[in-house]
Amino acid sequence: MGEGTSSVDAKTALRRDLRAVRRALPDRPERSERIRQVLTTLESVVRARRVLVFSTIVGEPEMAGVVEDLQRGGAEVGRPEDEFPPTWPEVVIAPGLAFTPAGARLGQGGGWYDRFLADVSPGCTTIGVCFREQVLDDLPIEPHDIAVDIVVTDRGVVHSAG
């Protein structure tokens, strides 16, 4: 098979391994709180009026506190299932199974965020969120994979393009 198949196979194996890593973390609530503290102090997040935030699935950092903080600060918060157009948000907070220090992202495999992020407005800040163990030096990236501007973990900002 071609190079594309090996990339798909590598992504599939990596996704399986990273889901196991994420599930094994015993202190996700405390780490999610540290992520919330970092996210809600980022200048782009503080001044945003329209923020798209992912709906947490099992193993991901919990976003309920982030949503509460944003709403308390007067921001309108959207979720992917609300079907906002890519031009709506000023900030997108996206999950990932892994990120690189340069902002490359490995998602769940459905491609929703790659399609959405490809069409956000030029001034929109994209922020990837994960636990520190999910930051890897390298990922199998394909042309359709969209990087994020900032990567935030429970240990702080790992990457910032700005």
C-alpha positions in Angstrom: 0.0 0.0 0.0 1.0 3.7 -0.3 2.4 6.2 2.1 -1.2 7.3 3.0 -2.0 3.9 4.3 1.0 3.8 6.6 0.0 7.2 7.9 -3.6 6.0 8.6 -2.2 2.9 10.3 0.2 5.0 12.4 -2.7 7.3 13.5 -4.9 4.4 14.4 -2.3 2.8 16.6 -1.4 6.1 18.2 -5.0 6.9 18.9 -5.5 3.6 20.6 -2.3 4.1 22.8 -3.2 7.7 23.7 -6.7 6.8 24.7 -5.2 4.2 27.1 -2.8 6.8 28.5 -5.6 9.3 29.0 -7.9 6.7 30.7 -5.1 5.7 33.1 -4.6 9.2 34.5 -5.8 9.1 38.1 -6.0 12.8 38.7 -8.0 14.2 35.7 -10.2 16.5 37.8 -7.2 18.2 39.4 -5.4 18.5 36.1 -8.6 19.8 34.4 -8.7 22.5 37.0 -5.1 23.5 36.2 -6.0 23.7 32.5 -9.0 25.9 33.3 -6.8 28.2 35.2 -4.4 28.6 32.3 -7.1 28.9 29.6 -9.2 31.5 31.4 -6.2 33.8 31.8 -5.1 33.8 28.2 -5.5 37.2 26.7 -7.3 35.9 23.6 -9.8 34.0 25.8 -10.3 36.9 28.3 -11.3 39.4 25.5 -13.3 36.9 23.4 -17.1 37.4 23.1 -17.8 34.2 21.1 -16.0 31.0 22.1 -16.5 27.5 20.7 -15.7 24.9 23.4 -15.6 21.2 22.9 -18.1 18.9 24.7 -16.0 16.7 27.0 -16.0 13.0 26.4 -14.6 10.4 28.7 -10.9 10.9 29.4 -10.7 14.5 28.1 -10.0 17.5 30.2 -13.3 18.7 31.8 -14.6 22.0 30.2 -17.6 22.7 32.5 -15.6 25.1 34.6 -14.1 26.9 31.6 -17.7 27.3 30.2 -18.9 28.8 33.5 -16.0 31.2 33.6 -16.5 32.3 30.0 -20.2 32.9 30.6 -19.6 34.7 33.9 -17.3 37.0 31.9 -20.0 37.7 29.4 -18.9 35.5 26.5 -21.3 33.6 24.4 -20.3 29.9 24.4 -21.0 27.5 21.6 -20.5 23.8 21.3 -19.8 21.8 18.1 -23.2 20.2 18.2 -24.8 23.7 18.1 -23.6 23.9 14.5 -22.2 27.4 14.5 -20.5 28.4 11.2 -16.6 28.5 11.3 -16.8 32.3 11.0 -18.7 32.7 14.3 -16.1 32.1 17.0 -13.3 34.5 18.0 -11.7 31.6 19.9 -12.0 27.8 19.4 -10.9 25.5 22.2 -10.4 22.1 20.7 -9.6 18.7 22.2 -6.9 16.4 20.8 -5.6 12.9 21.5 -2.1 14.5 21.0 -0.4 17.7 20.0 3.2 18.5 19.2 5.1 21.5 20.7 4.6 23.2 17.3 0.8 22.9 17.5 0.1 19.9 15.2 -3.0 18.1 16.3 -4.2 14.4 16.3 -7.9 14.2 16.8 -10.3 11.3 17.3 -10.3 10.5 13.6 -13.6 11.9 12.4 -12.2 15.0 10.9 -14.8 17.5 12.3 -12.2 19.9 13.8 -9.9 19.8 10.8 -12.8 20.7 8.5 -14.1 23.4 10.9 -10.6 24.9 11.7 -9.8 25.1 8.0 -12.5 27.8 7.6 -12.3 29.9 10.8 -11.9 33.7 10.3 -8.3 34.9 10.1 -8.5 36.6 13.5 -9.8 33.5 15.3 -7.4 32.0 17.9 -7.4 28.2 18.0 -6.4 26.5 21.2 -5.7 22.8 21.6 -6.2 21.3 25.1 -4.8 18.1 26.5 -2.9 16.6 29.4 0.9 16.9 29.4 1.4 13.2 28.5 -0.4 13.8 25.2 2.2 16.3 23.9 4.5 14.3 21.6 7.6 15.5 19.6 6.1 14.2 16.3 2.8 13.1 14.9 1.9 11.5 11.6 0.4 14.5 9.8 -1.5 14.6 6.6 -2.2 17.6 4.3 -5.8 18.0 5.7 -4.6 18.1 9.4 -5.0 21.6 10.8 -2.6 22.9 13.5 -3.7 25.1 16.4 -2.3 28.5 17.5 -1.8 27.6 21.1 -1.5 24.3 23.0 -2.5 24.3 26.7 -1.8 21.4 29.1 -2.1 21.0 32.9 1.5 22.2 33.0 0.8 25.5 31.2 1.2 26.8 27.6 3.3 24.4 25.5 3.0 26.3 22.2 1.9 29.7 21.2 2.2 30.9 17.6 1.6 34.5 18.7 
